[in-house]
Amino acid sequence: MRSRIFNRLVKKLCPNDPDATKKLKECEKAVMKLKFEEAISVPESQRCSVADSIDYHTVGSGPGSSYVSTKVTAVSAAAALMAVLVVYMGTKAATAVTAVAAAALAALLMVLLTFRWARFNDTKSRTLELEVEPQYTGARIEGDVVTLDFVKKMLDDFKNQKNLHKRYAYQVVLQTRDMLRALPSLVDIVVPEGKHFTVCGDVHGQFYDLLNIFELNGLPSEDNPYLFNGDFVDRGSFSLEVILTLFAFKCMCPSAIYLARGNHESKSMNKIYGFEGEVRSKLSETFVELFAEVFCCLPLAHVINGKVFVVHGGLFSVDGVKLSDIRAIDRFCEPPEEGLMCELLWSDPQPQPGRGPSKRGVGLSFGADITKRFLQENNLDLVVRSHEVKDEGYEIEHDGKLITVFSAPNYCDQMGNKGAFIRFEAPDMKPNIVTFSAVPHPDVKPMAYANNFLRMFS
């Protein structure tokens, strides 16, 4: 429906623009590809967990990988179909049907055998790719414990554009998954009196700006805890480095860092805006599936000291939503297109009272009266959310009861905005906002791993 509306709009606004027509065709191809992949995909309820099939403790007996991908299956099928055509073209008309039928059966058998062999080797290859080669000089985890020394070494490697070995990447991601799965959909955070707590907004794959946050405010630790409020990945081309950094700190000390889901922690967004392509390029297809699973484990919101409600997007299309309703959300899925979970990830504040349609086409816009009512009904003082780029890195709205914080300065290398983070001091929990500017990064453009048609617009 949305694609048809977009199609009509482009034709109306730019009827004779060949560049717009070309980009529209690219967009339509991408949409059709997504629809096809969705149509042939296995239903969520029937899928086996990728995470459950990986044991990072197991180290293979040799280098390389014997993975037989779906591409091999496709090649086999194509070869078999070619055989069908050859038989058909070279056979008399009277025997053509019999010959084609026999060749088709052979082709089907070949495809099925290839598929079974691929499934067998898929599990085997995941074991083999855990082998740490003798020449690997990067960060290593000794045993099951992720240490600060490992994290610092990993950060140094990332700064020098070196990848973490798959063996240790698996360990970091899987250990994080186990911790996230055990959390409720709404997490309560307690900041002791005299201590502080830092909330960061969208990072969007800007790894070198993330390092700058740590330079300004210190590394995450039990005495210097952080909450990163979603949209860790996509758009920026160092998204893998960002997510592995955040996950590694979570493994090192669970109370040092809290992570909330954003609208970009989803398959559909990762497929379009670069994270999927980046993971496939730097690690493997298996990690694409694994990250998708782990993102479904991320909590949806946090409450700090019973007073500050932190969520990526915003509030709701109905009144009377209680914190207990958020805790009860079954979040272990891809974000739906409506309902409480969708609105937590997608909604935005508006200056007008009441509610209005979302400028994004998903979620809604909500006014100061909606914010005030939600806070009163849940005995809260403040809403902190992210989700929108702001010129100064933050914006205070709704009579001081709502703050937007955005932590990706010079967003996509072109917006010129500052980044910001918020420090809360217990017990009064008054927000202290710190802003910062972008820092240089290697010459890798934003959206470098995104779908082709989106790169045309970047």
LUMSESE-902667 format. One record per residue: y, z, x of N, C-alpha, C in turn; residue in one letter. Coordinates in steps of 0.05 Angstrom, whole numbers, padded with zeros to 5 digits, always signed. Layout:
REM LUMSESE-902667
YZXYZXYZXa;...
This chain:
REM LUMSESE-902667
-00024+00000+00017+00000+00000+00000+00025+00000+00018m;+00026+00019+00037+00049+00020+00054+00053-00005+00071r;+00030-00017+00079+00032-00042+00095+00043-00065+00079s;+00036-00066+00053+00047-00087+00035+00077-00084+00031r;+00085-00059+00027+00114-00054+00024+00129-00062+00049i;+00118-00054+00073+00131-00061+00099+00132-00091+00102f;+00111-00105+00094+00110-00134+00096+00132-00147+00080n;+00135-00138+00055+00156-00149+00038+00184-00143+00049r;+00187-00118+00060+00213-00111+00070+00221-00128+00094l;+00202-00133+00113+00208-00150+00136+00216-00178+00127v;+00200-00189+00108+00206-00216+00099+00233-00218+00085k;+00240-00197+00072+00266-00197+00057+00289-00195+00077k;+00287-00177+00097+00309-00172+00115+00311-00193+00137l;+00288-00204+00146+00288-00223+00168+00271-00247+00161c;+00279-00262+00140+00261-00285+00131+00258-00307+00151p;+00278-00311+00169+00277-00334+00187+00276-00325+00217n;+00269-00299+00221+00268-00289+00249+00240-00292+00260d;+00236-00310+00279+00209-00315+00290+00198-00291+00305p;+00216-00276+00318+00207-00252+00333+00197-00231+00314d;+00211-00226+00292+00203-00207+00272+00176-00215+00260a;+00173-00241+00254+00148-00252+00243+00125-00247+00262t;+00130-00252+00288+00109-00248+00308+00100-00219+00309k;+00120-00201+00309+00114-00172+00311+00100-00163+00285k;+00108-00174+00262+00095-00167+00237+00065-00175+00238l;+00059-00199+00249+00031-00208+00250+00015-00190+00269k;+00027-00181+00291+00014-00162+00309+00008-00136+00294e;+00027-00127+00279+00024-00102+00264+00002-00105+00243c;+00001-00128+00229-00020-00132+00209-00047-00133+00222e;-00049-00145+00246-00075-00145+00260-00084-00117+00267k;-00065-00100+00276-00072-00073+00283-00081-00057+00259a;-00068-00061+00236-00076-00048+00211-00103-00057+00202v;-00108-00083+00204-00135-00093+00196-00157-00082+00214m;-00150-00080+00240-00170-00068+00259-00177-00040+00251k;-00156-00024+00245-00160+00004+00237-00177+00006+00212l;-00171-00011+00192-00186-00011+00167-00215-00019+00172k;-00220-00039+00189-00247-00047+00195-00263-00024+00209f;-00250-00011+00229-00263+00011+00242-00270+00033+00223e;-00251+00038+00205-00256+00059+00185-00279+00052+00167e;-00281+00026+00160-00302+00018+00141-00329+00020+00153a;-00332+00015+00179-00359+00016+00191-00365+00043+00204i;-00346+00062+00203-00351+00088+00216-00370+00105+00200s;-00383+00123+00213-00401+00142+00201-00385+00164+00187v;-00392+00172+00162-00378+00194+00149-00378+00219+00165p;-00356+00235+00163-00353+00259+00179-00377+00277+00175e;-00387+00280+00151-00409+00298+00145-00435+00291+00159s;-00437+00265+00167-00462+00255+00179-00460+00253+00210q;-00437+00259+00221-00434+00256+00250-00445+00279+00265r;-00456+00273+00288-00465+00294+00306-00442+00301+00325c;-00440+00326+00332-00419+00335+00349-00423+00325+00377s;-00403+00312+00388-00404+00303+00416-00405+00328+00434v;-00389+00348+00428-00388+00372+00444-00415+00386+00447a;-00430+00385+00425-00457+00398+00425-00477+00383+00442d;-00471+00358+00449-00490+00342+00464-00484+00344+00494s;-00463+00359+00502-00455+00360+00530-00460+00388+00541i;-00473+00390+00564-00477+00415+00578-00465+00412+00606d;-00440+00423+00609-00427+00419+00635-00441+00434+00658y;-00459+00453+00651-00474+00467+00672-00493+00449+00685h;-00501+00427+00671-00521+00409+00682-00508+00388+00700t;-00517+00386+00724-00506+00367+00743-00528+00346+00749v;-00521+00321+00745-00541+00299+00748-00551+00297+00776g;-00572+00281+00779-00586+00279+00805-00575+00255+00821s;-00556+00240+00811-00546+00218+00826-00520+00207+00815g;-00506+00192+00830-00480+00181+00821-00485+00158+00801p;-00462+00150+00789-00463+00127+00771-00470+00135+00743g;-00474+00115+00726-00479+00119+00698-00496+00096+00688s;-00516+00104+00671-00533+00084+00660-00526+00079+00630s;-00502+00085+00623-00494+00083+00595-00495+00054+00586y;-00508+00050+00563-00509+00024+00551-00491+00025+00527v;-00468+00013+00528-00448+00016+00507-00453-00002+00484s;-00437+00001+00463-00438-00017+00440-00431-00045+00448t;-00416-00049+00470-00410-00076+00479-00435-00090+00487k;-00454-00076+00500-00479-00088+00508-00495-00096+00483v;-00495-00079+00463-00508-00085+00438-00496-00111+00426t;-00469-00112+00427-00456-00136+00416-00464-00161+00431a;-00465-00159+00458-00472-00182+00474-00501-00191+00468v;-00519-00171+00465-00547-00177+00458-00548-00192+00431s;-00533-00181+00412-00533-00193+00386-00522-00222+00387a;-00501-00226+00403-00489-00253+00406-00510-00272+00418a;-00524-00263+00439-00544-00280+00452-00566-00287+00432a;-00574-00267+00416-00595-00272+00397-00586-00292+00376a;-00562-00290+00367-00551-00308+00347-00549-00336+00359l;-00542-00338+00385-00542-00364+00398-00569-00377+00398m;-00590-00360+00402-00617-00370+00401-00623-00381+00374a;-00613-00368+00353-00617-00378+00326-00606-00406+00323v;-00581-00409+00333-00568-00435+00330-00583-00457+00345l;-00592-00450+00369-00607-00469+00385-00632-00478+00371v;-00647-00459+00360-00671-00465+00346-00665-00483+00321v;-00643-00475+00307-00636-00489+00283-00629-00518+00289y;-00613-00522+00310-00603-00549+00316-00626-00566+00327m;-00646-00554+00340-00667-00569+00353-00692-00572+00337g;-00691-00565+00312-00716-00565+00295-00712-00585+00273t;-00734-00598+00265-00733-00616+00242-00725-00601+00217k;-00714-00616+00198-00704-00603+00174-00726-00589+00159a;-00750-00600+00159-00772-00589+00144-00780-00561+00154a;-00777-00556+00179-00785-00530+00190-00762-00513+00198t;-00737-00521+00191-00713-00506+00199-00712-00478+00188a;-00719-00475+00163-00717-00449+00150-00736-00430+00163v;-00761-00439+00168-00781-00421+00181-00772-00413+00209t;-00761-00433+00224-00753-00427+00252-00729-00407+00252a;-00710-00412+00234-00687-00394+00233-00695-00366+00226v;-00713-00364+00206-00722-00337+00198-00735-00323+00220a;-00752-00336+00236-00766-00323+00258-00746-00315+00280a;-00727-00332+00286-00707-00325+00306-00689-00302+00297a;-00683-00302+00270-00667-00280+00260-00681-00253+00262a;-00707-00253+00257-00723-00229+00260-00723-00219+00289l;-00726-00238+00307-00726-00231+00335-00699-00220+00343a;-00678-00232+00332-00651-00222+00339-00647-00194+00329a;-00656-00188+00304-00653-00162+00292-00669-00141+00309l;-00693-00149+00317-00709-00130+00333-00696-00125+00360l;-00684-00145+00372-00670-00142+00398-00646-00123+00395m;-00631-00126+00373-00607-00109+00369-00616-00080+00365v;-00637-00076+00348-00646-00049+00343-00656-00035+00368l;-00671-00050+00384-00681-00038+00409-00659-00031+00428l;-00639-00050+00430-00616-00044+00447-00601-00020+00438t;-00597-00018+00411-00583+00005+00400-00597+00031+00407f;-00624+00032+00403-00639+00056+00409-00638+00063+00439r;-00639+00043+00455-00637+00047+00484-00609+00058+00492w;-00589+00047+00479-00562+00057+00484-00559+00086+00476a;-00570+00094+00453-00568+00121+00444-00582+00140+00463r;-00605+00131+00474-00620+00147+00493-00604+00151+00519f;-00593+00129+00528-00579+00130+00553-00551+00143+00551n;-00540+00144+00527-00514+00156+00523-00515+00185+00531d;-00536+00200+00521-00539+00228+00529-00545+00231+00558t;-00562+00213+00568-00569+00214+00597-00545+00210+00615k;-00528+00190+00607-00505+00184+00624-00485+00206+00625s;-00482+00222+00603-00464+00244+00603-00472+00265+00624r;-00498+00267+00628-00508+00285+00649-00502+00274+00677t;-00507+00247+00680-00502+00235+00706-00473+00235+00715l;-00455+00232+00695-00427+00231+00703-00416+00258+00711e;-00432+00279+00707-00423+00306+00716-00427+00310+00746l;-00442+00291+00758-00447+00294+00787-00420+00293+00802e;-00415+00314+00819-00391+00315+00835-00396+00302+00862v;-00383+00280+00867-00389+00265+00892-00379+00281+00916e;-00393+00279+00939-00385+00293+00963-00356+00287+00972p;-00347+00263+00966-00320+00256+00975-00298+00266+00957q;-00305+00279+00935-00284+00289+00917-00270+00313+00930y;-00243+00311+00931-00227+00332+00944-00209+00347+00925t;-00212+00342+00899-00194+00354+00880-00202+00382+00872g;-00189+00393+00851-00194+00420+00842-00222+00424+00833a;-00234+00447+00839-00261+00454+00831-00262+00481+00818r;-00279+00484+00798-00285+00510+00785-00311+00520+00796i;-00310+00544+00807-00334+00557+00817-00346+00574+00794e;-00370+00566+00785-00382+00581+00763-00369+00575+00736g;-00367+00596+00719-00356+00592+00692-00327+00601+00690d;-00315+00612+00710-00289+00624+00708-00267+00606+00718v;-00248+00599+00701-00225+00583+00708-00204+00602+00720v;-00197+00598+00745-00179+00616+00759-00151+00604+00762t;-00132+00621+00769-00105+00612+00774-00104+00593+00798l;-00120+00598+00818-00122+00580+00841-00130+00552+00833d;-00150+00551+00816-00159+00525+00806-00137+00511+00791f;-00123+00525+00773-00102+00513+00757-00080+00503+00775v;-00072+00518+00795-00050+00510+00813-00059+00485+00829k;-00083+00484+00839-00093+00461+00853-00094+00437+00835k;-00102+00441+00810-00103+00419+00791-00075+00408+00786m;-00055+00426+00783-00028+00417+00778-00017+00401+00802l;-00023+00410+00826-00015+00395+00850-00028+00367+00850d;-00053+00366+00843-00067+00339+00842-00054+00322+00821d;-00048+00333+00798-00035+00317+00776-00007+00307+00785f;+00008+00324+00799+00034+00316+00809+00032+00291+00827k;+00010+00290+00841+00005+00267+00860-00012+00245+00847n;-00013+00246+00820-00027+00226+00804-00056+00223+00811q;-00069+00246+00817-00098+00246+00821-00111+00258+00796k;-00134+00248+00789-00148+00257+00765-00167+00281+00771n;-00171+00297+00751-00191+00318+00753-00218+00306+00748l;-00238+00316+00764-00265+00305+00760-00275+00311+00732h;-00291+00292+00722-00301+00295+00694-00317+00321+00690k;-00332+00329+00711-00347+00353+00709-00330+00377+00701r;-00307+00379+00714-00289+00402+00709-00272+00398+00684y;-00266+00372+00678-00252+00366+00653-00269+00374+00629a;-00295+00367+00630-00313+00375+00609-00312+00406+00606y;-00314+00420+00628-00315+00449+00626-00290+00461+00613q;-00267+00451+00622-00241+00461+00611-00240+00455+00581v;-00247+00431+00573-00244+00423+00544-00264+00438+00527v;-00289+00440+00537-00309+00454+00521-00305+00484+00519l;-00296+00496+00540-00289+00525+00538-00266+00530+00519q;-00246+00512+00520-00224+00515+00502-00233+00512+00473t;-00250+00492+00468-00261+00488+00441-00274+00513+00431r;-00290+00527+00447-00304+00551+00438-00284+00573+00430d;-00262+00575+00445-00242+00595+00438-00226+00588+00413m;-00219+00562+00410-00204+00554+00387-00220+00556+00361l;-00245+00550+00363-00262+00551+00338-00264+00579+00327r;-00261+00599+00344-00264+00627+00335-00238+00637+00323a;-00216+00622+00324-00191+00632+00314-00188+00625+00284l;-00171+00640+00269-00165+00633+00242-00145+00610+00241p;-00141+00599+00218-00121+00577+00215-00093+00587+00219s;-00088+00612+00213-00062+00625+00218-00067+00648+00237l;-00055+00647+00260-00060+00667+00281-00037+00687+00282v;-00043+00713+00282-00023+00733+00286-00020+00741+00315d;+00004+00741+00325+00010+00748+00353+00026+00773+00354i;+00018+00792+00371+00033+00817+00374+00046+00818+00401v;+00072+00821+00402+00087+00823+00427+00095+00853+00429v;+00085+00867+00450+00092+00895+00453+00121+00900+00458p;+00131+00923+00451+00159+00930+00456+00166+00928+00485e;+00189+00916+00490+00198+00912+00518+00187+00887+00531g;+00169+00872+00517+00158+00847+00527+00171+00823+00514k;+00167+00800+00525+00178+00775+00514+00157+00755+00508h;+00165+00734+00493+00146+00713+00485+00162+00687+00482f;+00150+00665+00493+00164+00639+00493+00151+00619+00475t;+00167+00606+00459+00158+00584+00441+00169+00558+00450v;+00152+00538+00455+00159+00511+00463+00153+00492+00440c;+00169+00470+00438+00163+00450+00418+00148+00426+00430g;+00152+00403+00418+00137+00379+00426+00140+00374+00456d;+00119+00367+00470+00119+00359+00498+00114+00329+00500v;+00096+00318+00483+00091+00289+00481+00085+00276+00508h;+00067+00287+00523+00057+00274+00547+00076+00273+00570g;+00098+00289+00569+00118+00289+00591+00111+00311+00610q;+00091+00306+00627+00079+00326+00644+00099+00338+00664f;+00116+00321+00675+00135+00331+00696+00156+00349+00683y;+00163+00344+00658+00181+00362+00644+00167+00388+00636d;+00141+00387+00631+00126+00412+00627+00126+00429+00652l;+00122+00416+00675+00123+00431+00700+00151+00444+00704l;+00171+00430+00695+00198+00441+00697+00202+00466+00680n;+00190+00466+00656+00191+00490+00639+00179+00513+00654i;+00156+00509+00668+00144+00530+00682+00161+00539+00706f;+00175+00520+00718+00193+00527+00740+00216+00545+00730e;+00226+00539+00707+00248+00554+00695+00240+00581+00684l;+00216+00582+00672+00208+00605+00656+00183+00619+00666n;+00171+00609+00688+00147+00621+00698+00121+00610+00687g;+00100+00612+00702+00074+00602+00692+00064+00620+00670l;+00048+00610+00652+00036+00626+00631+00018+00648+00643p;+00020+00672+00633+00004+00695+00641+00004+00715+00619s;-00012+00736+00623-00013+00757+00602+00015+00770+00598e;+00030+00771+00620+00057+00783+00618+00079+00762+00612d;+00071+00737+00611+00091+00716+00606+00078+00695+00587n;+00072+00704+00562+00057+00686+00544+00074+00665+00531p;+00061+00643+00524+00074+00620+00511+00059+00612+00486y;+00074+00600+00467+00062+00585+00445+00073+00556+00447l;+00055+00537+00449+00063+00509+00448+00057+00498+00420f;+00077+00488+00407+00077+00485+00378+00070+00456+00370n;+00049+00445+00382+00039+00419+00373+00052+00395+00386g;+00040+00371+00381+00048+00346+00393+00049+00348+00424d;+00027+00356+00435+00024+00357+00464+00022+00329+00476f;+00011+00310+00460+00003+00284+00470+00017+00261+00455v;+00011+00237+00465+00022+00212+00454+00050+00206+00464d;+00056+00180+00464+00082+00169+00473+00086+00172+00503r;+00088+00196+00514+00089+00199+00542+00062+00191+00555g;+00063+00180+00579+00039+00168+00592+00025+00188+00610s;+00032+00213+00609+00017+00234+00624+00006+00255+00604f;-00003+00245+00582-00013+00263+00561-00038+00277+00569s;-00056+00264+00583-00080+00277+00592-00074+00300+00611l;-00055+00296+00629-00048+00318+00647-00036+00341+00632e;-00020+00336+00611-00009+00357+00595-00030+00373+00581v;-00049+00359+00567-00068+00374+00551-00088+00389+00569i;-00096+00378+00591-00114+00392+00609-00100+00416+00621l;-00074+00414+00627-00059+00437+00637-00058+00460+00617t;-00052+00454+00592-00050+00474+00571-00078+00486+00566l;-00098+00469+00565-00125+00479+00560-00135+00497+00584f;-00128+00489+00608-00136+00505+00632-00124+00532+00631a;-00098+00534+00625-00086+00561+00622-00099+00577+00600f;-00107+00564+00579-00120+00578+00557-00147+00589+00566k;-00161+00574+00582-00187+00583+00594-00182+00606+00613c;-00162+00603+00630-00156+00624+00650-00150+00651+00637m;-00133+00650+00616-00125+00675+00603-00118+00669+00574c;-00136+00674+00555-00131+00666+00527-00105+00677+00516p;-00097+00701+00524-00072+00713+00513-00047+00703+00528s;-00050+00685+00548-00027+00675+00562-00015+00651+00548a;-00031+00638+00531-00021+00613+00518-00034+00610+00491i;-00017+00603+00471-00027+00597+00444-00020+00568+00438y;-00037+00555+00423-00034+00527+00417-00035+00521+00387l;-00017+00506+00377-00017+00499+00349-00020+00469+00346a;-00032+00461+00324-00036+00432+00319-00010+00419+00309r;-00005+00395+00320+00017+00379+00310+00006+00354+00296g;+00023+00338+00284+00013+00314+00270+00002+00294+00290n;+00009+00296+00316-00002+00277+00335-00029+00286+00347h;-00038+00309+00339-00066+00317+00347-00085+00307+00326e;-00087+00280+00324-00104+00268+00304-00113+00240+00314s;-00135+00231+00304-00146+00205+00312-00128+00182+00307k;-00117+00181+00283-00101+00158+00275-00076+00155+00292s;-00063+00178+00299-00039+00177+00316-00047+00171+00345m;-00068+00183+00355-00077+00179+00382-00085+00150+00387n;-00096+00137+00367-00105+00109+00369-00081+00091+00373k;-00059+00097+00360-00035+00080+00360-00016+00086+00382i;-00011+00112+00388+00011+00120+00405+00004+00127+00434y;-00021+00120+00442-00027+00120+00470-00047+00139+00481g;-00052+00162+00468-00069+00182+00480-00098+00172+00482f;-00108+00158+00461-00135+00148+00462-00138+00128+00485e;-00120+00110+00488-00122+00091+00510-00119+00104+00537g;-00103+00124+00539-00100+00138+00565-00125+00153+00572e;-00137+00167+00553-00162+00181+00559-00184+00162+00566v;-00186+00140+00552-00206+00120+00558-00202+00109+00586r;-00178+00105+00595-00172+00094+00621-00177+00114+00643s;-00169+00139+00639-00171+00159+00661-00198+00174+00661k;-00211+00176+00638-00236+00191+00637-00258+00173+00626l;-00263+00174+00600-00284+00158+00588-00282+00158+00558s;-00298+00141+00546-00299+00139+00516-00309+00166+00504e;-00327+00179+00518-00338+00204+00508-00316+00225+00505t;-00297+00225+00523-00275+00244+00522-00256+00238+00498f;-00254+00213+00490-00238+00206+00466-00249+00220+00442v;-00276+00219+00439-00289+00233+00417-00287+00263+00419e;-00289+00273+00444-00289+00301+00448-00261+00313+00442l;-00240+00301+00451-00213+00311+00445-00208+00310+00415f;-00218+00290+00401-00214+00288+00372-00227+00312+00358a;-00251+00320+00368-00265+00344+00357-00249+00369+00363e;-00239+00372+00387-00226+00396+00395-00199+00399+00380v;-00185+00377+00376-00160+00378+00361-00164+00389+00333f;-00187+00384+00321-00192+00394+00295-00197+00425+00295c;-00199+00436+00318-00203+00465+00320-00176+00480+00324c;-00155+00466+00329-00129+00479+00334-00119+00494+00309l;-00109+00518+00312-00096+00532+00290-00072+00517+00279p;-00065+00522+00254-00043+00508+00241-00016+00522+00242l;-00016+00548+00246+00009+00563+00246+00004+00590+00260a;+00027+00603+00267+00026+00630+00279+00048+00647+00267h;+00043+00673+00267+00063+00693+00259+00066+00712+00282v;+00091+00715+00292+00096+00733+00315+00108+00759+00305i;+00094+00781+00311+00103+00808+00303+00109+00810+00274n;+00095+00795+00258+00098+00797+00229+00124+00787+00218g;+00141+00775+00235+00168+00767+00227+00175+00738+00231k;+00164+00725+00251+00171+00698+00258+00148+00679+00252v;+00152+00661+00233+00132+00641+00225+00136+00616+00241f;+00116+00607+00256+00118+00584+00274+00098+00563+00265v;+00108+00539+00259+00091+00517+00250+00103+00491+00261v;+00086+00471+00264+00096+00446+00276+00115+00432+00257h;+00108+00427+00232+00124+00412+00214+00142+00429+00196g;+00132+00439+00174+00149+00454+00157+00135+00466+00133g;+00150+00468+00110+00141+00483+00087+00130+00464+00066l;+00128+00474+00041+00109+00463+00022+00122+00451-00003f;+00107+00434-00017+00116+00421-00041+00114+00439-00066s;+00102+00462-00063+00100+00481-00085+00110+00509-00076v;+00120+00524-00095+00128+00552-00089+00104+00570-00089d;+00108+00594-00078+00088+00615-00080+00066+00614-00060g;+00069+00598-00039+00049+00596-00018+00051+00622-00001v;+00028+00636+00001+00027+00661+00016+00013+00655+00043k;+00018+00674+00062+00004+00671+00088-00026+00671+00085l;-00036+00685+00065-00065+00685+00061-00075+00658+00053s;-00058+00642+00039-00066+00614+00032-00069+00597+00057d;-00052+00602+00076-00053+00586+00101-00078+00595+00117i;-00083+00620+00118-00107+00630+00132-00133+00618+00120r;-00132+00613+00094-00156+00603+00080-00161+00573+00083a;-00142+00558+00095-00145+00529+00098-00169+00523+00116i;-00187+00505+00107-00208+00495+00124-00197+00472+00141d;-00189+00479+00165-00174+00460+00182-00192+00442+00199r;-00218+00445+00198-00236+00432+00217-00241+00403+00207f;-00220+00387+00207-00222+00359+00197-00197+00344+00207c;-00198+00318+00203-00174+00303+00207-00153+00310+00186e;-00127+00310+00193-00107+00318+00173-00108+00300+00148p;-00108+00313+00124-00107+00298+00099-00079+00286+00094p;-00077+00269+00074-00051+00256+00068-00034+00272+00049e;-00044+00295+00039-00029+00312+00021-00041+00340+00022e;-00026+00359+00010-00036+00386+00009-00023+00404+00031g;-00031+00429+00032-00018+00449+00049-00020+00441+00079l;-00044+00432+00087-00048+00426+00116-00030+00402+00124m;-00029+00382+00107-00012+00359+00112+00017+00367+00115c;+00026+00384+00097+00054+00392+00097+00062+00410+00120e;+00043+00427+00129+00048+00443+00152+00053+00425+00177l;+00040+00403+00179+00041+00385+00202+00064+00365+00200l;+00073+00357+00176+00090+00334+00173+00118+00339+00161w;+00122+00361+00147+00147+00365+00132+00171+00370+00150s;+00195+00364+00139+00220+00368+00153+00240+00382+00136d;+00259+00397+00148+00281+00409+00132+00302+00388+00125p;+00317+00394+00104+00339+00377+00095+00363+00394+00089q;+00387+00384+00091+00411+00400+00085+00415+00406+00056p;+00405+00389+00038+00408+00393+00009+00388+00415+00000q;+00394+00429-00022+00375+00448-00033+00352+00433-00047p;+00331+00448-00052+00308+00436-00066+00290+00421-00048g;+00276+00402-00060+00257+00386-00045+00263+00356-00049r;+00256+00340-00029+00260+00311-00031+00238+00296-00017g;+00237+00270-00021+00217+00254-00007+00221+00254+00023p;+00199+00252+00037+00200+00251+00067+00209+00224+00077s;+00226+00225+00098+00234+00200+00111+00211+00187+00126k;+00190+00203+00130+00166+00193+00145+00145+00180+00126r;+00147+00185+00100+00127+00176+00082+00103+00194+00079g;+00104+00216+00094+00083+00236+00092+00096+00264+00092v;+00085+00283+00077+00097+00309+00074+00121+00307+00056g;+00142+00324+00061+00166+00325+00044+00189+00336+00060l;+00213+00335+00048+00236+00348+00059+00242+00372+00041s;+00251+00394+00054+00255+00419+00039+00282+00432+00047f;+00295+00444+00028+00322+00455+00032+00322+00484+00039g;+00346+00495+00043+00350+00523+00052+00339+00543+00031a;+00341+00536+00005+00330+00553-00016+00300+00556-00014d;+00286+00534-00007+00257+00535-00003+00250+00553+00020i;+00265+00550+00042+00260+00567+00066+00264+00597+00059t;+00287+00603+00046+00294+00630+00039+00272+00643+00022k;+00263+00628+00001+00243+00638-00017+00217+00644-00003r;+00208+00625+00014+00183+00629+00029+00184+00654+00047f;+00207+00657+00061+00210+00681+00078+00209+00706+00062l;+00224+00707+00040+00224+00731+00023+00197+00738+00012q;+00183+00718+00002+00157+00723-00010+00136+00733+00010e;+00140+00727+00036+00120+00734+00056+00131+00755+00076n;+00154+00767+00069+00166+00788+00085+00170+00779+00114n;+00181+00755+00117+00187+00743+00143+00217+00741+00148l;+00225+00737+00173+00254+00735+00179+00262+00707+00187d;+00244+00691+00198+00252+00666+00211+00229+00645+00211l;+00236+00620+00207+00218+00598+00211+00225+00583+00236v;+00206+00579+00254+00210+00563+00278+00191+00539+00275v;+00202+00515+00278+00185+00491+00276+00195+00471+00297r;+00181+00448+00299+00186+00428+00320+00189+00401+00306s;+00174+00381+00316+00169+00357+00301+00192+00337+00301h;+00216+00345+00309+00239+00326+00308+00255+00329+00334e;+00262+00305+00346+00279+00305+00370+00307+00314+00362v;+00319+00331+00378+00346+00341+00374+00363+00336+00399k;+00388+00329+00395+00405+00323+00418+00407+00345+00439d;+00409+00370+00429+00410+00393+00447+00383+00406+00452e;+00362+00394+00442+00336+00406+00445+00329+00426+00423g;+00348+00432+00406+00343+00451+00384+00365+00447+00363y;+00360+00458+00340+00380+00459+00318+00374+00482+00300e;+00395+00497+00294+00393+00520+00276+00403+00511+00248i;+00386+00515+00228+00392+00505+00201+00387+00527+00181e;+00392+00520+00155+00385+00537+00132+00396+00565+00135h;+00422+00567+00140+00435+00593+00143+00424+00610+00164d;+00415+00597+00186+00404+00612+00209+00375+00621+00205g;+00362+00613+00184+00335+00622+00178+00314+00602+00188k;+00322+00579+00199+00303+00559+00209+00314+00547+00235l;+00297+00547+00255+00304+00534+00281+00284+00513+00288i;+00294+00489+00294+00277+00468+00305+00279+00468+00335t;+00256+00468+00349+00256+00468+00379+00240+00444+00388v;+00251+00429+00407+00238+00404+00417+00239+00405+00447f;+00216+00403+00461+00215+00408+00489+00209+00384+00507s;+00215+00360+00496+00212+00335+00511+00239+00322+00516a;+00253+00329+00538+00280+00319+00544+00279+00289+00550p;+00301+00275+00544+00302+00246+00547+00277+00233+00536n;+00272+00239+00511+00247+00231+00497+00242+00201+00501y;+00218+00195+00510+00210+00167+00514+00228+00153+00534c;+00240+00168+00552+00258+00157+00573+00282+00142+00562d;+00290+00147+00537+00312+00132+00526+00330+00147+00507q;+00322+00171+00498+00338+00184+00477+00361+00201+00488m;+00360+00208+00514+00382+00223+00526+00385+00252+00517g;+00366+00262+00501+00368+00289+00491+00360+00310+00512n;+00369+00334+00508+00359+00357+00524+00333+00367+00512k;+00318+00383+00527+00296+00398+00517+00303+00427+00514g;+00287+00442+00500+00293+00471+00496+00267+00487+00493a;+00269+00512+00498+00248+00531+00490+00262+00557+00481f;+00248+00574+00466+00259+00598+00454+00244+00623+00466i;+00259+00642+00476+00248+00667+00485+00254+00689+00464r;+00234+00703+00455+00237+00726+00437+00232+00751+00453f;+00249+00771+00449+00245+00797+00462+00238+00818+00440e;+00216+00832+00445+00208+00853+00426+00223+00879+00433a;+00231+00895+00413+00221+00893+00385+00240+00878+00366p;+00265+00871+00374+00283+00859+00355+00277+00830+00349d;+00263+00816+00367+00254+00789+00363+00277+00769+00357m;+00300+00774+00369+00322+00755+00366+00317+00731+00385k;+00321+00707+00375+00316+00683+00391+00337+00679+00412p;+00328+00675+00437+00345+00667+00459+00337+00639+00467n;+00355+00619+00462+00348+00591+00466+00357+00582+00493i;+00339+00570+00508+00345+00559+00535+00342+00529+00534v;+00362+00514+00543+00360+00485+00544+00357+00475+00572t;+00347+00450+00575+00343+00439+00602+00343+00408+00599f;+00347+00396+00622+00349+00366+00623+00323+00355+00634s;+00319+00329+00631+00295+00316+00641+00295+00315+00672a;+00271+00314+00682+00267+00311+00711+00254+00284+00717v;+00256+00274+00742+00244+00248+00748+00213+00249+00746p;+00202+00226+00741+00173+00224+00740+00164+00197+00752h;+00139+00194+00760+00130+00168+00771+00136+00145+00752p;+00137+00121+00763+00145+00098+00749+00122+00087+00731d;+00116+00104+00711+00097+00096+00690+00112+00098+00664v;+00115+00077+00650+00132+00077+00626+00118+00092+00603k;+00134+00103+00585+00123+00114+00560+00108+00092+00545p;+00088+00100+00530+00072+00082+00514+00056+00062+00531m;+00051+00068+00557+00037+00050+00574+00009+00045+00565a;-00003+00063+00550-00031+00061+00541-00032+00056+00511y;-00009+00050+00498-00009+00047+00469-00019+00020+00461a;-00023+00016+00434-00030-00010+00424-00010-00031+00431n;-00019-00055+00435-00002-00077+00444+00023-00081+00427n;+00019-00081+00400+00042-00087+00383+00064-00066+00385f;+00056-00040+00391+00076-00020+00393+00091-00022+00420l;+00077-00031+00440+00090-00034+00466+00113-00055+00465r;+00111-00073+00446+00132-00093+00443+00158-00080+00434m;+00156-00057+00421+00180-00044+00411+00190-00022+00430f;+00175-00016+00451+00183+00006+00469+00200-00004+00492s;
